[in-house]
Amino acid sequence: MTFMNFVWPEIQKAFDTRPKKLLMVAMGDPMWRGGLSASNSLFLHADRPLVSENGTSPLLHEMTHMFTRLKGVVTEHANDDWIVEGLAEFYSFDLLYRAGGMSKDRRKKIIEKLAKWGADVKNLREGPSKGPVTARAVVLMDELDREIRRKSDASIDDLTRALMAKRKVSRRLEAAAEDIVGEPLSTLRSPLIN
């Protein structure tokens, strides 16, 4: 509860919403050893740390899914799950950073490690977003946030809230970002997503 109270103001600022009720369940075996989220609820295995060794937070990852309720559009030609998972993992450490729970240097090291892990990824849109794909998606989200901030008074939070209104995300990411900034963004013209 202390961790949640510490980060809660940043969650509310980022997503500009708050549920009337929130169910959080932590349980040991035989529950699946990960986390799952649903409408106003999340389930996390009791062995999952609040903050993992790589600096990301499984709890904040699932909280992001719960608040945004985004679903990636999956077709036979492409899988846009990377957007949903990339945002959730981005917020899983960035919210903690914003709350003062880590230094700028620590945040930079997290991005560097994720970049290294996802260095061999050639296309984010192939298959479900796991491991290296999600790691590379986080790096792209960080680059996107910096570009949005450079070119406007907005941030990735504004983009996330715009996507939340649509619920299903796909190539709409590019259009939504362009609507916010008023011009195309080079980050979203990456060969990783085209």
N, C-alpha and C positions, 0 to 999 in steps of 0.2 A: 504494500500500500504506500510505503514511503517513496518508492521508485515511481509509482504512478502519480502521486501528488507532485513530485518533483518535475515530471515531464508534462503533466496534464495541461498547463497553460499553453505550452508550445503546440500540443496536439490541437487544441481549440483554435489557436491562431492559424495554423496551417490549413485545417479543413473547414473552419468556420461553421462547425456544427457540434452539437452535443446530444447524445441520446438521453431520453428521460430515464432509462434504466440500462444497465450494463451487466451482463452475466459473464464472469470469468471463472473458468473451471481449470484447476490444476489437479492432475491425478497421476498416480504411478502406473505400473504394469497392471493389467494387460493393455492399457491404452497405447495407441500408436505413439512412437517416440519422436514426436514432432509437435506441430501446432496446426490448428484449423480454426477458421473463423466463419461466422454466419451473421445474420442480422442481429445486431446488438449483443453478440456473444462471441466468446472465443474459448478455445480449449487448448491447453498447453500441457505437455507431459511434465510432470513434477521434476524430472531430471534436467530439463532444459534450463540453462543459465539465463539470468536477466540480461547479461551481456556476454556474448561468446568471445572466445579467444581472438577472433578476427576483428572485434570491436563492434559488430552488429548485434542488435537485440532481437531475439526471436519474439519476445513479447510485443515490442514496438512494430515489428514486421506484421504480426497478426492484427494488432490494433489498426494499422494502416489499411489492411484489407477490410476490416470491420467498418471503419469509418468511410472509406471511399466506395466500397461495394462495387468496384470495377471488375469487369470481366473482359478478357481478351478475346477478340474475334478469331475463331479458328476455322479455316477452310482447307480444302484439299491442296491449295497452292501455298498457303502461308499460315503461320501461327503467330499471333500477336500477343501471346501470353507474356512475352518478354517485357512489354510495357507495364503490365500489372505487377509482375514480380520485380522488375527493375525499380519501379516507384516504391514498392513496399520495402525493399532492401535498402534503398536510398534513405528513406525516412527512418529506417530502423537504427541508424546511427546519427543522421543529421538532426533529428529532434532532440536527441541526447546532447549533441554539440550545442544546439541553440539554447538549451536549458542550462548550459554551463557545466555539463557533466564530463566534458573532455576538452582538451586544448586544441587549438588550430593545428598544431604539429601532429597530434594524435589523429585528427581527422584526415590530414594529408596522407599519413602513413596507411590508413585504412583504404583510401582511394588507390594508392600505389600498389598495395597488396592485391586488391581486386583487379586492377589493370593487369598485373602480372598473371593472375589466375585465369583471366579471360583473354589473354593475348593471342591465343590460337583460334579464337572464334572468328569465322569469316562471314557468317550471316546470322543475325539475331532471330530471324523469322522462320528458321527451320526447327521444327519439333518443339516440344514443351520446354519452357525455360527452367533449367536446373543448373546448379553448379557454375561452370565457366560462362554459360550464356547469361545467367542472371548477374554474375560478377561484371561482365562486360557491359550489360545493360545499365548497371549502376554508374559505371564510369561515363557512359553516354548521358545519363540523366544529370550527373554533376556538370558535365560540359554544357548541357542544355540550360541548366539553371544559370550558369555564369553568362552565357550568351544572352539569355532573356534579360538579366539584370543589367548587362552592358548596354543593351539597345532600348531599354524602357524602364519605367518605374515599377515594373512587375517582377514576379519571380516564378519559380516552378510551382509554388503554392497556388497562384492564380490559374496556371495551366491545369493543375490537378483538380481544382474546383470546377473548372469548365468541363473537364472530362467526367467528373462525378455527375453532372447534370445529364450526360448522355448515357452513362452506365456501361455501355459496351464500347470498348476502344479498339481502334485499328489504325488505318492511315488517317483517321480523324485527328490523331495527335498532331500531325503537321499543320492541318487547317486550323485547329484550335490555337496552336502556338502562334501561327501567323496572324490570327485575329487579335491576339493579345498584344503582339509587338508591332503589327502593322507592316511587316515585311517578311519575306522568306528567311528561314534560319539555316545557316550552313551546317549546323550540327545535325539537322534532320535530313540533310542531303547525303549523309554518309553511305558508302557502299554496304555497310553492315545491315542496313534496313531497306535497301532498294533491290 
